[in-house]
Amino acid sequence: MSDEDATYTCSPTMRVMPVVLFNLLVYFVIGLPNAIIGAQFVHNTLGFSTAIAASTISLQYIGTAMGRVIVGHRIDVHGPKAILRYGLIFCTISGLLMCLAALIPSFMGLNDTSRYVALGIALISRLFIGWSESCTSTSVTTWNLRRVGPAHSSVAISWNGVTSYGGIAVGVTVGQFLSGILPNIRLLPVGIFATLLGIGGIILLTFYKAIKPLPSKGKPMSFALAVKKVLPYGAALAAGSVGFGTVNSFLALYYTDNHWTGLGVAFGVFAACFIFMRIFVSGQIDKHGGVPIAYMSLVTEAIAMAVFCLVHNPTGGLIGAALTGAGFSLLFPAMGTMAVRTDGPEFHGILIAAYSIFTDLTIVISSWFMGGLRDHMGWGVMFAVAGVLCISGIAFSAIFSRIPGCGVPKNAA
């Protein structure tokens, strides 16, 4: 691959495509086992509870959050290609561990020992794919920020989201197909395919020319300082992540609990609105600025939660899902473009990592909190609280921006 200087002869979107391909690959692998490893393998095959099966999926987000703390600084020091390679290696290891977990019950028989050994290996595989996600997503975003320049930072950040959700959606479908190849060992074909994709990604990356890390004019930035710098933008992202995480985690249960049909359509509209806004509307961020677009996104999500509260039928569910996807879609790139401007490009890696951790942790925490709220107070209260938290992001963002050292662009007076 030619270096980033040569890429300036084409459009910003075409500049990001060669690198964002790796993000698509890893998120495709993330999606592959999502419909299999929890419900089919951990619950049905190994016989563990639905709570443990659900934690198998959510453990990935914990691994991603853990990785963010480390990878941002490493990218700034060693360059995005070096850390992206680790992401692909972790992706491959995750696939191998899925294969091993799938084979344990067959070789050892299904007993208490084999059940817990297989579960432990499956959980470790989820941590590895979480670490892979943090390495890959942060590296690809940082690399593409260099390729397109600050004037088109929203393009680099937006396409990461498109490939993320697109990759997961396609991966889930392919994973379900692969699981039918060996009905008695459903997870094994999924693990094999994930391993091969990881290896393929490592081989493909060798043909890319690395970009040199930018020299730092001062001390390396600590993760705590990076969090402080992006706090006003991260606070808004966290608020919006509550609404997004609530719908993502509970929409299926909401439809099932009310005996409604059309869940697949609702999820499809949710994803379609998200991707549509990222592809066709994200250019407004560079024209109008990140903060106004982000505040509009938070208001849209709050309206979505109000629809869930007030329109208690499948149509309300469909409209609420559509507005949630559309609202959250532009929030991440809108505030992300502001977050990376709080210091120089030599610190883009750690700034993106610090900013992204707000959504990782919020999705994990809010799923636990909202689940308890729903169990004790019902669906209406759960969606109402999510809506209030979404709109409160505007106030929190404004308040934190007044703290010295928070959210101030590097070139500000």
N, C-alpha and C positions, 0 to 999 in steps of 0.2 A: 504494500500500500504506500502511496506517496504521502508525504507529511502534510500537516494541516495547512501550510501555505498554499499548496497547489489546489486545495479544495475550494478556495475563495473564487474560483472561476465559475462555480455553479451556485444554484439557489441554496439558501440556508437549509431547507428541508432535505435536499439531496446531499448536503454535507454531512448531516447526522445519520443518514441511512446505513452506511457501511458499519458504523460502530454500534448503533442501536440494535442491530441484528443480534448481538450477543445478549442484550436484555430480553429480546423476544425468545431466544433459545432457553434461557434459564427460567423465565416465567412459564414457558411451555412445560418444562420439567416440573415446576412447582404445581401446575395444574394436573399433571398426569395422575398422581395418586390420590388427589383430593376426594374423589368419590369412592375410593376403594380402601385406603389404609385405615380410616376410622371406622366407618360403618361395617364394611365387609370383613376386613382382616381383624382388627382389634375387638370389635363387638361380636360379630357372628362366628368367626373362626376361632379366636382365642377365648371368647366368652366373657370379656370384661364389660363393665357397665357402660351406659351411654355417656356418662360424665367423663370417664377415662378415654373413651373413644373421641369425644369432642376435644379433650385436652391434647390429644395427639396432633390435631390440626393446629390448635392455637400455640403449641410449643414453637412452631416455626417463627411466629412473630417475636417471641422472647429471644430466640436465637438471632433474629435480624437486629433487634434492639441492642443486644450484647455486641454484635459486630460493628454497629455504627460507632461505638465509643472508640474503637481501635482503627478502623480502616481509613477514616478521613485524614488523619495525620500521615498515615503510611502512603496514601495516594499523593499528598503534597510533597513528600520526601522522595519517593521512589518512582512516581509517575503512575498514571492510571492503567497502563498496559500490564505492569508487573502485578498489581493487585487484582486486576481482572483475571489474570491467569490463576491466581489462588481461588477466585470465585468459581471458575470452571472446574478446577481440581476438586473443590468441596462438592460441587454438583455431581461429579463422577463418583465420589465416595458415598454420597447419599444414595445414589442408584445401586451401588454395590451392597450397601447395608440393607436396602429394601430386598434385594435378592436373597441375602443371608437370612433375614427375618422370615421371609416367605418359606424358605426351605427347612427351618428349624422344626416346625411341627411334623413335617414329613419324615425327617431323619430320626428325631428323638421320640416321636409319638406325642400325642396331646396329653400332657400331664401338667401338674403344677409347676414343675421345674421348667419345662419347655415353654409353657405359657408366659412365664415371667421373663425368661431369657429372650424370647421372640419380641415381647413387648418392649423390653429395654433396648434392644437393637433398633426396633422401629422408632422409638423416641429419639435415639441418638441420630438416626437418619434425618429426622425432622430438624434437629439442631443444625446439622451440616447444611441442609438446604436453606435454613435461615441465614447461616453465615455466608452461604453462596449468594443469597439475595443481597445482603448488605454490601459485599465486595463488588458484585456485578453492577447493581443499580447505581451506587455512588461513583464507581469508576467510569461507567458509560456516560453519566451526566457530566462529570468533570471533564472527561475527554472531549465531549461534544461542545461544552462551553468554550473550550479552546478552539475548536474547529469553526464555530460560527461567530465568535466574538461577543462582546457585551451587548451590542445593539440587537442581537437576536437570541438572547438567553432564554426567552420564553419558548422558542422553538425546540431548543435542546431539552428543556425540562418537560415540555408537553409530550414529545414523542416517546419519552420514557414511559409515561402513563398509558399511552395508546398501546404500546407493545406489552406492557405489564398485564393489563386487563384483557387485551386480545389474546395474548399467549396463554393465560390461565383458562379462558373460556374454551379455546380450541384444545388445550391440553386435557381438560376434564372430559371432553367428548372422546378424544383419542384414547384416553386411559380407560374409559368404560368399555370401548371396543376391545382393547388389548386384554382386559380382564376376562373376557369371554373365551379367549383362546385356550386357556387351561383352567376349566371351571373348578378344579380341586386345589389349584395353587394360583389364585387370581392375581396376587401381587407380583409374582415372578416375572411375567412378560413386561409388566410396567417397569419393574426395576431394571430389567435388561435393556429396555429401550432408553430409559433415563441415563444409564451408564454409557451407552453408545453415543448418545447426543452430547454428553459431557466430554467424552474423548474427541468427538468430532469438532467440538468448539475449541478445544486445546490445540488441535492440529491447525484449524483455520486461523487462529490467532497468531501463529508463527509467521504468517504471510503479511501481517500488519507491521508497519514501521512505528516504533514507539516515539512519543513526543517527549522532549526533555523536560524534567521538572523545572518550574520557574524558581530562580534563586530567591531566597528569603532575605529581606534586608534587616531583619531583627530576629528575636528568639522565636522558636516554634510556638504556634498558638496552642494553648491547652484546650481540651474539650469543654471544660467549664467556661472558659472565656468565650469560646465559639457559641455556646448555648446562650450566654448573656447577650452577645451581639445580635443574635437572631430572635431573641425572646418575644418581641412584639409580633413578629410574623409567625413564629412557632405557636404562640398563644391562639392566634386566629385559626391556624391550621388544626390545632388540637380541638378547638370548639367545633369546627366543621367536621372533624373526624368522628365526633360523637354521633352526629346524625347519620353519616355514611356507615359507620360501624354498626349502628343499631339496625339499620335496614339490611345490611349485608348479613348480619348474624341472625336476625329474627324474622325476616320476611317469610321464609319457608314455614316456620312454626306458626306465624300469624295466619297464613292461609290455611294451614292444616287444622289449626285450632278452631277456625270458623267454618271448616268444611267447604271451602271455596275451590273452584277449579281455576285454571289459568295462571298457575304459579310460574310455569316456564315462560309464558308471555311476559309476565311482570319482570322477571329477571332479564329477559331479552331486551325489553324496553329500557330498563335500568342501565344495562351495558351499552345499548345503542345511543342513548342520550349522552352518556359519559364520553364515548368515543367521538360522536358527532361534534360536541362542543370543543373537545381537544383539537380536532383536525381543522374545523372550519371557523371557530370563533377565537381561538387562543391568540391570533394576531392582534386582537384588540388590546391585549395587555401592553404590548410595546407602544401602541398609539395613545392609550389613555392612562397608563400607569398601573402598577400592580395593586395598590391599596384600594382604589375605587372598585375595581373588578372583584377583588376579594370580598369586600363588604357586600356587594350585590350577590355574590355567591352564598354568603352566610344568610342573607335575607331569604334567598330562594330555598335554602335547606330548611329554614324555620317555617316557611310557608308549606313545604312538603310535610313536615311533622304535624302542622295544623290540619292538613287534609286527612292524614291518617287518623287524627283525633275526631274530626267532625263528620267525615264521610265514611261511615262504617259499612262498606260493601266492596265487592271486587273492583268496581270502577274507581273508588277512592284509593284502593291499594295500587292500582295501575298508575293513576295520576301522581300519587305520592312517590312511587318508585322512580317515575320519569323525572320529577322535579329534584329528587335527591341526587340522581346521577348527573343531571345537568348542573346542579348547584355545586357539588363537590368537585366536578371535573376541572373547573378553572381555578379553584382555590389554591391547590398545590403549586401550579406554575406561577400564579399571580403573586403570592407571597414569597415564593422561591426566588423569583427574579429580584425582589427587594433584599432577601436574605444574603444573596451572594454579592451584593453591592456594599455590604457593611465592611468589607476589607478587600485587599488586592487579590488578583487572580491566583497568586501563589498559595492562597489559603482556601480556594474554592472547594477542595476535597473535604476539609474538616467542617466548613460552613454548611455544605450540603448534608453531611452526615448529622451534624447537630440539629439542623432544621428537620430532617426526615424522622428523627427519633421521636418527635412530638406526635406524629401520626401512628408510629409503631406502638408506643406505649399506651396511647389513648384508646386504640382499638382493642387491645388486650384488657385494659382496666374497665372500659365502658361496657364491654360484653358481660363481664362479671356483675358490674353494678346494675346495669339495665335488666339483666336476667333476674336478679333479686327483686328489683322494683316491680317488674311484671308479675312475678309470683305472688307478691304481697298486696299489690295495689291495682293490677290490671293493665291492659294494653293502653287505654286512654292516658293514664297517668305517665306511663313509660314514654310514650311519644311526646306528651306535653313537656316533660322534663328535658327530653332531648332537644325539643324546639327552643326552649328557654336557654339552654346551654349554647346552642348554635348562635343565637342572636347576641348572647353575652360576649361572644368572641370579639365583636366590634369594640365594646367597652374595654375589655382586657387588653386588646391590642393598642388602643389609644393610651391607656394608663401606663402600660409598660414602656411605650415609646418615650415617655417623659423621664424615665430613669436614666441618669447619666451613663453613657457608654452602651446603651441599648438601642439597636435599630438605626444607628446613625450611619449614613453612607460615608465611605472613606473620603470622598471628595467634598463632603459638606464643610461649610465654613466653621 
